[in-house]
């Protein structure tokens, strides 16, 4: 394990769990390539297309406003891997948006356009939720990580768009496959 690997806390935590407890919580570490298979089509590519299609200062400023009000939720966030990758990708999107402003000859509005406070997670395991909070807090900006069962708690309803990311419910996967197919 590399010490500066952002995925290390989640992988180490999953390995530390008793197998019975791990199964009961449905804990599953997801590597970044698999996370990007979700984040790419739901967040990264749509934003990149919208930025490329913006050809006027008004269109770019509207995108800045939308990004400042864009939120991401992982309703079973574990140690925060999906949220960590989404945060990094959205920081790249913010940089691309500022670069696009410069390319069109307008000064980019002051940032930040996206902060960790726009990340939301729900996690039933208090220790995993604590790890996610620590990993995702950047300076004065902290994520909204709630401890509890996502099936029983109200989900965040922020103003602006909300992207929902994460793993499918592992504990019910056999039932879902029987009913819906692969």
C-alpha positions as CSV (number, residue, x, y, z in Angstrom):
1,X,0.0,0.0,0.0
2,X,1.4,3.4,-1.0
3,X,1.2,6.0,1.8
4,X,-0.1,8.8,-0.3
5,X,-2.6,6.6,-2.1
6,X,-6.1,8.3,-1.6
7,X,-7.8,4.9,-1.7
8,X,-5.6,3.4,1.1
9,X,-7.9,4.3,4.1
10,X,-10.9,2.6,2.6
11,X,-9.0,-0.5,1.5
12,X,-7.3,-0.8,4.9
13,X,-10.6,-0.4,6.7
14,X,-12.3,-3.1,4.7
15,X,-9.5,-5.5,5.3
16,X,-9.7,-4.8,9.1
17,X,-13.4,-5.8,9.3
18,X,-14.4,-9.2,10.6
19,X,-15.9,-11.0,7.6
20,X,-19.2,-11.5,9.2
21,X,-19.5,-7.7,10.1
22,X,-18.2,-6.8,6.6
23,X,-21.0,-8.9,5.0
24,X,-23.7,-7.5,7.4
25,X,-22.7,-3.9,6.5
26,X,-22.3,-4.8,2.8
27,X,-18.9,-3.1,3.0
28,X,-17.0,-3.3,-0.3
29,X,-13.9,-1.4,-1.4
30,X,-14.2,-0.1,-4.9
31,X,-11.1,0.8,-6.9
32,X,-10.8,4.0,-8.8
33,X,-11.1,2.5,-12.4
34,X,-14.5,1.1,-11.4
35,X,-15.6,4.3,-9.7
36,X,-14.7,6.2,-12.9
37,X,-17.0,3.9,-14.8
38,X,-19.8,5.6,-12.8
39,X,-18.4,9.1,-12.4
40,X,-17.4,9.5,-16.1
41,X,-20.8,9.2,-17.6
42,X,-22.7,10.8,-14.8
43,X,-20.4,13.8,-14.0
44,X,-17.2,14.2,-16.0
45,X,-18.3,13.7,-19.6
46,X,-21.6,15.7,-19.4
47,X,-19.8,18.7,-17.8
48,X,-16.9,18.5,-20.3
49,X,-19.4,18.6,-23.1
50,X,-21.3,21.5,-21.6
51,X,-18.1,23.5,-21.1
52,X,-16.9,22.8,-24.7
53,X,-20.3,23.9,-26.0
54,X,-20.3,27.2,-24.1
55,X,-19.2,29.9,-26.6
56,X,-20.3,33.1,-24.9
57,X,-19.5,34.8,-21.6
58,X,-23.1,34.5,-20.5
59,X,-23.1,30.7,-21.1
60,X,-19.8,30.3,-19.2
61,X,-21.1,32.4,-16.3
62,X,-24.3,30.3,-16.2
63,X,-22.1,27.1,-16.0
64,X,-20.1,28.6,-13.1
65,X,-23.4,29.3,-11.3
66,X,-24.6,25.7,-12.0
67,X,-21.3,24.2,-10.7
68,X,-21.5,26.3,-7.6
69,X,-24.9,24.7,-7.0
70,X,-24.0,21.2,-8.1
71,X,-24.1,18.4,-5.4
72,X,-23.1,14.8,-5.3
73,X,-24.6,12.1,-3.0
74,X,-23.5,8.6,-2.3
75,X,-26.3,7.0,-0.2
76,X,-24.0,4.2,1.0
77,X,-20.7,6.1,1.0
78,X,-18.5,3.8,3.2
79,X,-15.1,5.5,3.6
80,X,-15.9,8.0,0.8
81,X,-14.1,6.6,-2.3
82,X,-16.9,7.6,-4.8
83,X,-17.1,11.0,-3.2
84,X,-13.3,11.5,-3.2
85,X,-13.1,10.7,-6.9
86,X,-16.1,12.9,-7.7
87,X,-14.6,15.8,-5.7
88,X,-11.3,15.5,-7.6
89,X,-13.1,15.3,-11.0
90,X,-15.2,18.3,-10.1
91,X,-12.1,20.3,-9.2
92,X,-10.8,19.4,-12.7
93,X,-14.1,20.6,-14.2
94,X,-13.9,23.9,-12.3
95,X,-10.3,24.4,-13.6
96,X,-11.5,23.6,-17.2
97,X,-14.3,26.1,-16.8
98,X,-11.9,28.8,-15.7
99,X,-9.5,27.9,-18.6
100,X,-12.5,28.1,-21.0
101,X,-13.2,31.6,-19.7
102,X,-9.6,32.6,-20.4
103,X,-9.7,31.0,-23.8
104,X,-12.7,33.2,-24.7
105,X,-10.9,36.3,-23.4
106,X,-13.0,36.8,-20.3
107,X,-11.6,36.8,-16.7
108,X,-12.9,33.8,-14.8
109,X,-15.1,34.6,-11.8
110,X,-13.4,34.1,-8.4
111,X,-13.6,30.6,-7.1
112,X,-14.0,28.1,-5.7
113,X,-16.7,26.8,-8.0
114,X,-17.0,23.5,-6.1
115,X,-16.1,22.6,-2.6
116,X,-16.3,19.5,-0.3
117,X,-19.4,21.0,1.3
118,X,-21.3,20.0,-1.9
119,X,-20.5,16.4,-1.2
120,X,-23.2,14.3,0.7
121,X,-23.0,10.8,2.0
122,X,-25.0,8.4,4.1
123,X,-23.3,5.5,5.8
124,X,-24.6,3.0,8.4
125,X,-21.2,2.2,9.8
126,X,-20.1,5.1,12.1
127,X,-16.4,4.3,11.8
128,X,-16.5,4.3,8.0
129,X,-18.6,7.6,8.1
130,X,-15.9,9.1,10.3
131,X,-13.2,8.1,7.9
132,X,-15.1,9.6,5.0
133,X,-15.5,12.9,6.9
134,X,-11.8,13.1,7.6
135,X,-10.8,12.2,4.1
136,X,-13.1,14.7,2.4
137,X,-12.7,17.7,4.7
138,X,-10.6,20.3,2.9
139,X,-9.8,23.5,4.8
140,X,-13.0,25.2,5.9
141,X,-15.2,23.0,3.7
142,X,-16.5,19.8,5.1
143,X,-18.8,17.2,3.5
144,X,-22.3,16.4,4.8
145,X,-21.8,12.7,5.9
146,X,-24.8,11.4,7.8
147,X,-24.6,8.2,9.9
148,X,-27.6,6.0,9.4
149,X,-29.5,3.7,7.0
150,X,-30.1,5.4,3.7
151,X,-33.4,3.5,3.4
152,X,-34.7,5.1,6.6
153,X,-33.2,8.6,6.5
154,X,-34.2,11.5,4.3
155,X,-31.8,12.2,1.5
156,X,-30.3,15.6,1.0
157,X,-32.3,17.8,-1.3
158,X,-30.0,20.7,-2.0
159,X,-30.9,23.5,-4.4
160,X,-29.3,22.9,-7.8
161,X,-28.6,19.6,-9.5
162,X,-27.8,16.4,-7.5
163,X,-25.8,13.5,-8.9
164,X,-26.3,10.2,-7.1
165,X,-23.3,7.9,-7.3
166,X,-22.1,4.8,-5.6
167,X,-22.3,1.0,-5.6
168,X,-25.5,-0.9,-6.0
169,X,-27.0,-2.5,-2.8
170,X,-24.8,-5.6,-2.4
171,X,-27.0,-7.2,0.2
172,X,-29.9,-7.4,-2.3
173,X,-28.0,-8.1,-5.4
174,X,-29.2,-11.7,-5.8
175,X,-32.8,-10.6,-5.4
176,X,-32.3,-7.8,-7.9
177,X,-30.7,-10.1,-10.4
178,X,-33.5,-12.6,-10.1
179,X,-36.1,-9.9,-10.7
180,X,-34.3,-7.7,-13.2
181,X,-31.6,-9.9,-14.8
182,X,-27.9,-8.9,-15.1
